[in-house]
Amino acid sequence: MSRAAWLAAAALCAVAAIAAESLGQRALFMALKPLTTALVIVWAWPRGADEPARQLALRAGLVLSWVGDVALLWPREGFLPGLVAFLLAHLAYLVVFGRARPAARGAARWVPFVAYAAVAAAVLAHLWPGVPAPLRGPVLAYVGALGTMAALSAGAWLAARGTPVEAAARLGAAGGLLFLVSDALLATHRFAGPVPMAGVGILATYWVAQAAIAASLAPGAAAAPRGRAVSAV
């Protein structure tokens, strides 16, 4: 199969998983959710061949996300293991965006951190009363890693503006933002009260985020030399 075909298969599987979750088809959803992420991994696996460290970090982040997906199929027993798996995934994505070129400097470095720190603080303030005491430490660490990842992705995009890799960097920044949106919806639904159509919003933004983060690296089949524009597919 071509790279585009794998991505199309992941998109179709995502739609089926969201439909299964919305219709209460639990067994089907439990099969389709990890399958969707697995298809994203297959599509993304060759990306970043021209940057081995970033490629390895991307692969680690995606695989750890798949582990988190499986754990969260059991929302009570699997919440903490899933949280840890996704925390480690974000640490891997820190390498993906932290080693992007051109490197973020000046305002491109600090403005995203200020903005995302404010967003993270607002989300935490909203959720904090509903977070059980044993989970407050892990949740705080997770939000810190997620906000840092999103800030680095935005910084990579700002640094790349006006260069041939701007479009790819913009996808990475969108991925970081959407990951934060997905997790904010999930946490709000869990700790602050029901969110209408929560599953649709959480899952759709999550899988688009993963694909966008992967698409910020050059395609592996014909890896572009550093400084050339890259395709999103």
C-alpha positions in Angstrom: 0.0 0.0 0.0 1.1 3.6 -0.6 1.6 6.0 2.2 -1.6 7.9 1.2 -3.5 4.6 1.3 -2.4 3.9 4.8 -3.4 7.4 5.9 -6.8 6.9 4.2 -7.3 3.6 6.0 -6.5 5.3 9.3 -9.0 8.0 8.6 -11.8 5.5 7.7 -11.0 3.4 10.8 -11.1 6.6 12.9 -14.6 7.4 11.6 -15.7 3.9 12.3 -14.3 4.0 15.8 -16.0 7.3 16.6 -19.3 6.0 15.3 -18.9 2.8 17.4 -18.2 4.9 20.5 -21.1 7.2 19.8 -23.5 4.3 19.2 -22.4 2.5 22.4 -20.8 -0.4 20.5 -18.2 -1.0 23.2 -16.6 -4.2 21.8 -16.3 -2.8 18.3 -14.8 0.5 19.7 -12.3 -1.5 21.8 -11.0 -3.1 18.6 -11.1 0.0 16.3 -9.5 2.5 18.6 -6.0 0.8 18.9 -6.3 -0.3 15.3 -6.7 3.3 14.2 -3.6 4.4 16.0 -1.7 1.4 14.7 -2.6 2.5 11.1 -1.3 6.0 11.9 1.9 4.4 13.1 2.3 2.3 9.9 1.7 5.4 7.8 4.2 7.6 9.9 6.9 5.0 10.4 9.2 6.0 7.5 8.9 9.7 8.1 12.0 11.7 9.2 14.5 9.3 7.7 16.8 12.3 7.1 16.8 13.1 10.8 17.3 9.8 12.7 17.0 11.2 16.2 13.7 12.9 15.4 12.5 9.8 13.6 13.2 7.6 16.6 11.5 10.1 18.9 8.4 10.2 16.6 8.2 6.5 16.6 8.5 6.3 20.3 5.8 8.9 20.8 3.4 7.1 18.5 4.0 3.6 20.1 3.7 5.0 23.6 0.4 6.7 22.5 -0.8 3.3 21.3 0.0 1.8 24.7 -1.9 4.7 26.3 -4.9 4.1 24.0 -5.1 0.5 25.1 -4.8 1.3 28.8 -7.5 3.9 28.6 -10.0 1.4 27.1 -10.4 0.6 30.8 -11.1 4.2 32.1 -10.9 3.4 35.8 -8.1 0.8 36.1 -6.2 2.0 33.1 -6.3 5.8 33.7 -3.0 6.1 35.6 -1.0 3.7 33.3 -2.5 5.5 30.3 -1.5 8.9 31.8 2.0 7.7 32.3 2.2 6.3 28.7 1.1 9.6 27.2 3.4 11.6 29.5 6.3 9.6 28.1 4.9 10.1 24.6 5.0 13.9 25.1 8.6 13.6 26.4 9.4 11.9 23.1 7.6 14.6 21.1 9.7 17.2 23.0 12.7 15.7 21.1 10.7 15.9 17.8 10.1 19.6 18.2 13.1 20.5 20.3 15.5 19.3 17.6 13.6 20.9 14.7 15.5 23.2 12.4 15.8 26.2 12.2 16.0 26.4 16.0 13.6 28.7 17.8 15.2 31.9 19.1 14.0 35.2 20.6 10.3 35.7 20.6 9.8 32.4 18.8 11.2 30.7 21.8 9.5 32.4 24.7 6.1 33.7 23.4 4.6 30.2 22.9 5.7 29.2 26.4 4.0 32.2 27.9 0.8 31.6 25.9 0.6 27.8 26.6 1.5 28.3 30.3 -1.5 30.6 30.6 -3.7 28.1 28.9 -2.4 25.2 31.0 -2.9 27.3 34.2 -6.5 28.1 33.2 -7.3 24.5 32.4 -5.8 23.3 35.7 -7.7 25.9 37.7 -10.9 24.7 36.2 -10.2 21.0 36.7 -8.4 21.0 40.1 -11.3 20.8 42.4 -12.5 17.6 40.7 -9.1 15.9 40.5 -8.7 13.2 43.3 -5.8 13.9 45.6 -3.8 10.8 44.6 -3.9 11.9 40.9 -3.0 15.5 41.4 0.8 15.0 41.1 0.6 12.8 37.9 -2.0 15.2 36.4 0.2 18.2 37.1 3.3 16.5 35.6 1.3 15.5 32.6 -0.1 19.0 31.9 3.4 20.4 32.2 4.7 18.0 29.6 1.8 18.5 27.3 2.0 22.3 27.5 5.8 22.2 26.9 5.3 20.0 23.9 2.7 22.3 22.4 4.8 25.3 23.1 7.8 23.8 21.4 5.7 22.8 18.4 4.5 26.4 18.1 8.1 27.7 18.5 9.3 25.4 15.7 6.6 26.9 13.4 7.4 30.5 14.3 11.1 29.8 13.7 10.4 28.2 10.3 8.2 31.1 9.0 9.5 32.2 5.6 11.5 29.1 5.0 10.7 26.1 2.8 9.8 24.0 5.8 7.1 26.4 7.1 4.2 24.3 5.9 5.4 21.2 7.6 6.2 23.1 10.8 2.7 24.6 10.8 1.3 21.1 10.7 3.4 20.3 13.8 2.1 23.3 15.6 -1.5 22.4 14.7 -0.8 18.9 16.1 0.5 20.3 19.4 -2.5 22.5 19.8 -5.0 19.8 18.9 -3.4 17.4 21.3 -3.9 19.9 24.1 -7.6 20.5 23.0 -8.2 16.7 23.0 -6.8 16.2 26.4 -8.5 19.3 27.8 -11.9 17.9 26.6 -11.0 14.4 28.1 -10.0 15.9 31.4 -13.0 18.2 31.6 -15.3 15.3 30.8 -13.7 13.2 33.5 -13.1 15.7 36.3 -15.4 18.6 35.8 -18.7 17.2 34.4 -20.1 15.7 31.2 -19.1 17.3 27.9 -21.7 16.9 25.1 -20.5 14.6 22.3 -17.2 14.3 24.2 -16.1 11.1 22.4 -16.4 12.7 19.0 -14.4 15.8 20.0 -11.7 13.9 22.0 -11.0 11.2 19.4 -11.2 13.4 16.3 -8.8 16.0 17.6 -6.5 13.3 19.0 -6.0 11.4 15.8 -5.7 14.5 13.7 -3.1 15.7 16.2 -1.0 12.5 15.9 -1.1 12.7 12.1 -0.2 16.4 12.0 2.8 15.8 14.4 4.0 13.0 12.2 3.5 15.1 9.1 5.9 17.7 10.4 8.7 15.3 9.5 9.8 14.7 5.9 8.3 11.6 4.1 10.6 8.7 4.4 10.1 7.2 1.0 11.8 10.1 -0.7 13.2 12.1 2.2 13.7 15.7 1.4 17.2 17.3 2.0 17.3 19.7 4.9 15.8 23.1 3.9 13.5 21.7 1.2 9.7 21.8 1.4 8.1 18.5 2.5 4.8 16.9 1.7 2.2 16.3 4.4 1.4 12.8 2.9 
